[in-house]
Amino acid sequence: MNKIIDLRSDTVTLPSDKMRKAIASAELGDDVFQEDSTVNKLEQKAAEIMGKEATILVPSGTMGNLASILAHCDRGTEIILGDKSHTCLYEGGGISAFGGIHSRQLPNEDDGTISIEKIRASIRTKNDHFPKTSAISLENTHNMCFGTPLSMEYINSVANIAIENGIKLHIDGARIFNASVALGVNAKTLVKNVDSVTFCLSKGLAAPVGSVVCGSKEFIYQVRRNRKALGGGMRQAGILAAAGMLSLESAENQLAEDHKNARLLAEGVSQIYGLTIDLEKVQTNIIYFGLNSTHITGPQLITAMDKRGVKFFETNPNIFRMVTHYGVTNKDVLITLNAFTEIMK
Ligand SMILES: Cc1ncc(COP(=O)(O)O)c(C=O)c1O
C-alpha cells in the first residue's frame, strides 16, 4: 500500500523507533508523588531550555493553558486574548466553564499579533462596573494566523504592558520551538519576560503525548494543584517523558527540515493553476492556500487528493491548511505537488 501523506496537522506524528525503545526502558515511579525520575529529568531539562525556575508535565496543550490561566486569574476577572487564538476557539471555553474567567477577545492580525494600542486600551480601569484584568495570553507560533512566529520585540512590548499594570503574561507556545527556529532566537530569550509558557511535545516534536508548563516555582505549585483537580495527575508518566526527552534533543534539526519542506510545498502550490497562496506568510511549518476555480469545489479537491493518498483540511470555504512534520519527507512534498498538478490541470 502507498504511504498516506498526512498534512492535516503535526499532531499526527508517530513516535520514532528510538522513542519506542526509550519508552520501553524508561525508569518509572509515581509522578503524583513526584517520584518518577524520567519525568523529573524532563521537567529539569525543560526548565533549563526555557530559563524558568520550574516546569510541570501535563497531558495536553489544552490542559497546560487551562491550568496556567486558572493559576493567573481569579473567578470573575478578565484575560485579554486573540479572537483567533487556540484558547479562544478550540479549548471548549474551558477558562470560563471551569474558571469563571471572562475572556476579552481582541482581533488577531494576520501575523498573530494583537495591536499593542488595543491591548493597552483594553486594560480595565478601577470601576465597580468592570471585571479586573488579570492576564494577557499570546500564541507563538500562531496556528490560525499562518503559523507566524511572534518576534521577541513584540512579546517584550506586551510584557511591558503586563508589568506596568501588575498583570500576568502567558504564552501558548504549543509550537514555540518552530518560532525559535524560524526567528533564529532561542526559546529562552523569546520567553524571558513572560510569566508562563506552555509548549507541546506531541506536535512537531513527535512525542506521543504531553505538554510542559513553565514558570516560577510559586506558579508551578499552583499549576500542579490545578492539574490534580482537572484529573491530569498521571502516575508512571515516565513512559511519556522518555519520548519527550528525545523530542527536546532533536527539536531544532527536525523543525528546520519541516520549515524547508513547507516552503518547497508552498512554492510548488504557487505554480499550480487555480491555487492561490501568499508566500510571504509561510514562515514555519503551517501553510494556508486558497482555491480559485470554477471546475472543482473545495470538498471535491479534498476527496480527489485523499484518493491519491494526501490528506489536509479545508478550514473555511475554499481555504485549506497543510502542516509539515517529521512524517512528511521532501519526496512526499513532490508527490503532493504532482497530485495537485494532475487534479487542477
Ligand atoms: C496553538 C495551540 N495551542 C494549544 C493546542 C492544544 O494542544 P492539545 O491538542 O495537546 O490539547 C493546540 C493544538 O493543536 C494548538 O495548535
The ligand as an ORCA input file, in Angstrom:
! r2SCAN-3c Opt
* xyz 0 1
  C      -1.656     26.730     19.296
  C      -2.210     25.533     20.014
  N      -2.383     25.587     21.333
  C      -2.855     24.548     22.036
  C      -3.183     23.371     21.404
  C      -3.775     22.253     22.211
  O      -2.972     21.156     22.308
  P      -3.607     19.710     22.652
  O      -4.181     19.196     21.404
  O      -2.412     18.942     23.155
  O      -4.624     19.928     23.716
  C      -3.017     23.255     20.017
  C      -3.369     22.005     19.323
  O      -3.319     21.862     18.133
  C      -2.524     24.375     19.300
  O      -2.372     24.344     17.965
*
